Amino acid sequence: MPPTTHPDRPDAASWGAEPYTASRGADPGAASWGTDSDADSWGTGQHAWGADPYADALRSGRGPLFLRRSDGWLLPLEVERWCARADAADLSALRRCTGSVLDIGCGPGRLVAALAAQGRRTLGIDVSAAAVARTTAIGGTALHCSVFNSLPGEGTWDTALLLDGNIGIGGDPRALLARTAELVAPHGLLIVETTPADVDEQVRVRVEGGDHPRPGVPRTPGDLFPWARVGAPALLRYAAATGWIPAEQWTAAHPAGQAPAVAQPGQSPAVPQSPGAERCFVSLSRPAVPGRRG
């Protein structure tokens, strides 16, 4: 299980504090904020997400791209949606954000860019350099690191986001929720996207593209890393165990009523769900501290 505290974490009050490095899309000449973290200490799959084929998919803005379990189970990843502008379902979550926002696992940055366009103080973090580069290219601010590394402004963020399945980061939702509790302010809000199904699984997966090697050339498998998938009931159990209080649950229609379907071994991974598929969200808050004002 990834540790939920960092013994060497400074209590930084601003993004400019050492030892962080962030990239700013709005200011390509901005000075570096320290040095990148290059260790995958917490088993979050940093090296897997930072390498091909994930990086190639983000650079091109299209898939196919999947998470593959050792038994052949496939989960299609929605690269095209991630690389597009924030859609109506995304905006339903962004409207609920308050104050400063930390987007954990920001990917190619559509949410960071949408919030920045609203004038919000927003920072994305991602273990993929390609994701950070794309985020900055569309006007967002992003940091290349894991959520389990030291981060700027710990304990001061008004809202944190775990969308697009990012509750799975590290393969341990309880540890991730505990870590996120350290990042937000005492009055902080966390918005999580869950799977529509009532699932609670912790597995090891690898990122896999849809390319087909030349005949006789074996496919080189990527590194396995821990991942999790949870529905709302499981999320609420983990939330209760880590001091989060349910604030709201809602659903929003998936774009064009289409969503990728999980494929079993031997099945085509490209079959979408039927029209009417929904994305599911839960917002969580921190309990009020007696005698302390947020």
C-alpha positions as CSV (number, residue, x, y, z in Angstrom):
1,M,0.0,0.0,0.0
2,P,1.4,3.4,-0.9
3,P,2.3,5.5,2.1
4,T,-0.1,8.4,2.8
5,T,2.4,10.8,4.3
6,H,5.8,12.1,3.1
7,P,8.4,12.6,5.8
8,D,10.3,15.2,3.9
9,R,7.3,17.3,2.7
10,P,7.8,21.0,3.1
11,D,4.7,23.0,4.1
12,A,4.7,25.1,1.0
13,A,2.3,28.0,0.9
14,S,2.7,28.8,-2.8
15,W,3.4,27.0,-6.1
16,G,6.7,28.8,-6.4
17,A,8.2,27.1,-3.4
18,E,11.1,24.7,-4.0
19,P,11.6,21.8,-4.9
20,Y,8.7,21.8,-7.5
21,T,8.8,22.1,-11.2
22,A,5.7,23.2,-13.0
23,S,5.0,24.1,-16.6
24,R,2.9,27.0,-17.5
25,G,1.1,27.0,-20.9
26,A,0.3,30.7,-20.7
27,D,3.9,31.7,-20.2
28,P,6.3,29.5,-22.1
29,G,9.2,31.6,-20.9
30,A,8.4,31.1,-17.2
31,A,11.3,30.0,-15.0
32,S,11.4,26.5,-13.7
33,W,10.1,25.8,-10.2
34,G,12.8,23.5,-9.0
35,T,13.5,19.9,-10.2
36,D,11.2,17.1,-11.3
37,S,10.6,14.1,-9.1
38,D,11.8,11.1,-11.1
39,A,11.1,8.2,-8.7
40,D,8.1,5.9,-9.0
41,S,8.3,5.3,-5.2
42,W,4.6,4.6,-4.5
43,G,3.9,2.0,-7.2
44,T,1.6,4.4,-9.1
45,G,2.7,3.2,-12.6
46,Q,4.7,6.4,-13.3
47,H,7.0,4.7,-15.7
48,A,4.2,2.8,-17.5
49,W,2.1,5.9,-18.0
50,G,5.1,8.0,-19.0
51,A,6.2,5.6,-21.8
52,D,4.8,4.5,-25.1
53,P,2.1,3.7,-26.1
54,Y,0.3,6.1,-23.7
55,A,2.6,9.0,-24.5
56,D,2.1,8.3,-28.3
57,A,-1.7,8.3,-27.9
58,L,-1.6,11.7,-26.1
59,R,0.7,13.2,-28.6
60,S,-1.5,12.1,-31.5
61,G,-4.8,12.8,-29.6
62,R,-6.3,9.4,-30.5
63,G,-6.3,5.7,-29.6
64,P,-6.9,2.9,-29.5
65,L,-5.5,2.4,-26.0
66,F,-6.4,0.0,-23.3
67,L,-5.6,-1.2,-19.8
68,R,-5.0,-5.0,-20.0
69,R,-5.3,-7.3,-17.0
70,S,-3.1,-10.5,-16.9
71,D,-6.2,-12.6,-17.7
72,G,-6.9,-10.7,-20.9
73,W,-9.6,-8.4,-19.6
74,L,-9.5,-5.1,-21.4
75,L,-10.7,-1.6,-20.5
76,P,-10.7,0.9,-23.4
77,L,-9.3,4.3,-22.5
78,E,-11.1,7.3,-24.0
79,V,-8.1,9.1,-25.4
80,E,-10.2,11.1,-27.9
81,R,-12.5,12.4,-25.2
82,W,-9.6,13.2,-22.9
83,C,-7.9,15.2,-25.7
84,A,-11.1,17.1,-26.6
85,R,-12.6,20.1,-24.8
86,A,-14.5,19.6,-21.6
87,D,-17.9,18.2,-22.4
88,A,-21.3,18.6,-20.6
89,A,-20.5,15.8,-18.1
90,D,-17.2,17.4,-17.3
91,L,-18.8,20.8,-16.8
92,S,-21.3,19.3,-14.4
93,A,-18.3,18.5,-12.2
94,L,-16.4,21.7,-12.8
95,R,-19.5,23.8,-11.9
96,R,-19.3,22.3,-8.4
97,C,-15.7,23.3,-7.8
98,T,-15.0,26.0,-5.3
99,G,-11.9,28.2,-5.0
100,S,-8.5,26.7,-6.0
101,V,-8.5,23.4,-7.8
102,L,-6.0,20.5,-7.9
103,D,-6.6,18.1,-10.8
104,I,-5.0,14.7,-9.8
105,G,-4.1,12.7,-12.9
106,C,-4.9,15.6,-15.2
107,G,-4.0,13.8,-18.4
108,P,-3.9,16.0,-21.5
109,G,-5.4,18.9,-19.5
110,R,-8.9,19.6,-20.8
111,L,-10.2,20.2,-17.2
112,V,-7.2,22.3,-16.2
113,A,-7.6,24.4,-19.3
114,A,-11.4,24.8,-18.8
115,L,-10.9,26.0,-15.2
116,A,-8.0,28.3,-16.1
117,A,-10.2,29.9,-18.7
118,Q,-12.7,30.7,-15.9
119,G,-9.9,32.5,-14.1
120,R,-9.5,29.9,-11.4
121,R,-6.2,29.1,-9.7
122,T,-5.8,25.5,-11.0
123,L,-2.9,23.0,-11.1
124,G,-2.8,19.7,-12.8
125,I,-0.5,16.9,-11.8
126,D,0.4,13.8,-13.8
127,V,3.1,11.2,-14.0
128,S,3.2,11.4,-17.8
129,A,5.5,14.1,-19.3
130,A,3.4,13.9,-22.5
131,A,0.3,14.7,-20.5
132,V,2.0,17.7,-18.8
133,A,3.2,18.9,-22.2
134,R,-0.2,18.7,-23.7
135,T,-1.8,20.5,-20.7
136,T,0.6,23.4,-21.0
137,A,0.2,23.6,-24.7
138,I,-3.6,24.3,-24.3
139,G,-3.0,27.0,-21.6
140,G,-3.0,25.0,-18.4
141,T,-0.5,24.8,-15.6
142,A,0.8,21.3,-14.7
143,L,3.4,19.5,-12.6
144,H,5.1,16.3,-13.6
145,C,4.9,14.1,-10.5
146,S,2.8,11.6,-8.6
147,V,0.1,12.5,-6.1
148,F,2.2,10.7,-3.5
149,N,5.1,13.0,-4.0
150,S,5.4,16.3,-2.1
151,L,3.1,18.9,-3.7
152,P,2.8,22.7,-3.5
153,G,0.1,24.1,-1.3
154,E,-0.6,20.9,0.6
155,G,-3.5,21.4,2.9
156,T,-4.7,24.5,1.1
157,W,-6.5,23.3,-2.0
158,D,-10.3,24.1,-1.9
159,T,-11.2,21.4,-4.4
160,A,-9.5,18.2,-5.7
161,L,-10.6,16.2,-8.7
162,L,-10.3,12.5,-9.4
163,L,-12.1,12.1,-12.7
164,D,-11.7,9.7,-15.6
165,G,-11.2,6.7,-13.4
166,N,-8.3,8.3,-11.5
167,I,-9.7,6.9,-8.2
168,G,-7.7,3.9,-9.4
169,I,-4.3,5.6,-9.1
170,G,-2.0,3.4,-7.0
171,G,-4.4,0.5,-6.9
172,D,-5.6,1.4,-3.3
173,P,-8.6,3.8,-3.1
174,R,-8.3,4.1,0.6
175,A,-4.7,5.2,0.5
176,L,-5.5,7.7,-2.3
177,L,-8.4,9.2,-0.4
178,A,-6.3,9.5,2.7
179,R,-3.6,11.2,0.7
180,T,-6.1,13.6,-0.9
181,A,-7.3,14.5,2.5
182,E,-3.8,15.8,3.2
183,L,-3.9,18.0,0.1
184,V,-7.2,19.8,0.6
185,A,-8.1,22.6,3.0
186,P,-10.1,21.8,6.2
187,H,-13.2,22.8,4.3
188,G,-12.1,21.1,1.1
189,L,-14.1,19.3,-1.5
190,L,-13.2,16.2,-3.5
191,I,-15.1,15.3,-6.7
192,V,-14.6,11.7,-7.8
193,E,-15.9,9.9,-10.9
194,T,-16.9,6.3,-10.2
195,T,-17.7,3.4,-12.5
196,P,-21.5,3.1,-13.2
197,A,-21.4,-0.6,-12.1
198,D,-21.2,-1.6,-8.4
199,V,-17.6,-2.9,-8.4
200,D,-14.7,-2.8,-6.0
201,E,-11.6,-4.4,-7.6
202,Q,-7.9,-3.9,-7.1
203,V,-5.8,-5.4,-9.9
204,R,-2.5,-5.2,-11.8
205,V,-2.7,-3.9,-15.4
206,R,-0.5,-2.7,-18.2
207,V,-1.1,0.0,-20.8
208,E,-1.5,-1.4,-24.3
209,G,-2.0,0.2,-27.7
210,G,-3.9,-1.2,-30.6
211,D,-0.9,-1.5,-32.8
212,H,-0.1,-4.8,-34.5
213,P,3.6,-5.8,-34.7
214,R,4.9,-7.1,-38.0
215,P,4.5,-10.9,-38.5
216,G,7.0,-12.8,-36.5
217,V,7.8,-9.8,-34.2
218,P,6.4,-10.4,-30.7
219,R,4.6,-7.6,-28.9
220,T,6.7,-6.2,-26.1
221,P,4.5,-6.0,-23.0
222,G,4.5,-2.9,-20.8
223,D,5.1,-2.9,-17.1
224,L,2.4,-4.1,-14.8
225,F,1.2,-1.6,-12.2
226,P,-1.6,-1.5,-9.6
227,W,-5.0,-0.1,-10.5
228,A,-8.4,0.0,-9.0
229,R,-12.0,0.4,-10.2
230,V,-14.8,1.3,-7.8
231,G,-18.5,2.1,-8.0
232,A,-20.2,4.6,-5.8
233,P,-21.1,2.1,-3.0
234,A,-17.4,1.1,-2.7
235,L,-16.2,4.7,-2.8
236,L,-18.5,5.7,0.0
237,R,-17.1,2.8,2.1
238,Y,-13.6,4.0,1.5
239,A,-14.6,7.6,2.1
240,A,-16.1,6.8,5.5
241,A,-12.9,5.0,6.5
242,T,-10.8,8.0,5.7
243,G,-12.8,10.8,7.2
244,W,-14.7,12.0,4.1
245,I,-18.4,12.9,4.2
246,P,-20.7,12.4,1.2
247,A,-21.9,15.7,-0.1
248,E,-23.7,14.9,-3.4
249,Q,-24.1,12.2,-6.0
250,W,-25.2,12.8,-9.6
251,T,-25.0,11.3,-13.1
252,A,-24.5,12.9,-16.5
253,A,-25.0,11.6,-19.9
254,H,-21.9,10.3,-21.7
255,P,-21.2,12.2,-24.9
256,A,-23.6,10.9,-27.7
257,G,-24.9,8.3,-25.2
258,Q,-21.8,6.2,-25.9
259,A,-19.3,4.8,-23.5
260,P,-16.5,2.2,-23.9
261,A,-17.4,-1.3,-22.8
262,V,-15.1,-3.5,-20.8
263,A,-14.1,-6.4,-23.0
264,Q,-13.5,-10.0,-21.8
265,P,-10.8,-12.2,-23.4
266,G,-11.6,-13.0,-27.0
267,Q,-14.2,-10.2,-27.3
268,S,-13.8,-7.0,-29.4
269,P,-12.9,-4.1,-27.1
270,A,-14.4,-1.5,-29.4
271,V,-18.1,-2.3,-28.8
272,P,-19.7,0.7,-27.0
273,Q,-22.4,0.6,-24.4
274,S,-26.0,1.2,-25.5
275,P,-27.3,4.8,-25.7
276,G,-28.2,6.3,-22.4
277,A,-24.9,5.4,-20.8
278,E,-24.0,7.7,-17.9
279,R,-21.0,9.0,-16.1
280,C,-21.3,8.9,-12.3
281,F,-19.9,11.4,-9.9
282,V,-19.6,11.7,-6.1
283,S,-18.5,14.8,-4.2
284,L,-17.0,14.4,-0.7
285,S,-16.3,17.0,1.9
286,R,-14.1,17.1,5.0
287,P,-15.9,17.3,8.4
288,A,-16.0,20.7,10.1
289,V,-13.4,21.2,12.7
290,P,-15.0,22.6,16.0
291,G,-13.9,26.1,16.6
292,R,-12.1,26.5,13.3
293,R,-13.4,28.5,10.4
294,G,-12.6,27.4,6.8
